[in-house]
Amino acid sequence: MLRRSLSLLFILSAFWLKAQSDSVRTQRQWEQPQKAALASALVPGAGQILNRQLWKAPIAWGIMAGSGYYLYLNQNNFRRLSTAIDLRLDNDPATVDEFDGQFTVNQLFSLQNDYRRRRDYAVLGVGAGYLFQVLDAYAAGHLVDFDVSPNLSAQIRPAFGPQTTFGAQLTLAWH
């Protein structure tokens, strides 16, 4: 696992290294949303920390950990049921599975299908949680320097158009 992670990091870093050339190039400055999305893609929650939204990082970790644990439990139960089915169908009366006397073979197949479905949904949950935290870091990266001052005002008033058309006009102003 560590070897794969280091290999992936090495491959990704190769894209950002630039070789020297004869022409003069200006280095492209990474904007905050791109930095946050990349950081969050490499380490879940890092984009939220980079955007100075420290309270969101534990939420991202909790979503990833919760869905990952649900995936682990369902995969473990799926594997146990697969082993039990294999032991029952090997035509050797000396082998006994852990569910002997509790479930029939048909019930084991039904339980195995249930755990397979739950495992597949857990994989979708891990992927959705990962994608959500990357998109959140990217969107929040656009709003890092957004000024929210107390001098915001909204005003709704009637509006008249040409040929006596009646409507409403919403005016937002900040000072």
Secondary structure, 3 states (H helix, E strand, C coil): CHHHHHHHHHHHHHHHCCCCCCCCCCCCCCCHHHHHHHHHHHCCCHHHHHCCCCCHHHHHHHHHHHHHHHHHHHHHHHHHHHHHHHHHCCCCCCCCCCCCCCCCHHHHHHHHHHHHHHHHHHHHHHHHHHHHHHHHHHHHHHCCCCCCCCCEEEEEEEEECHHHCEEEEEEEEEC
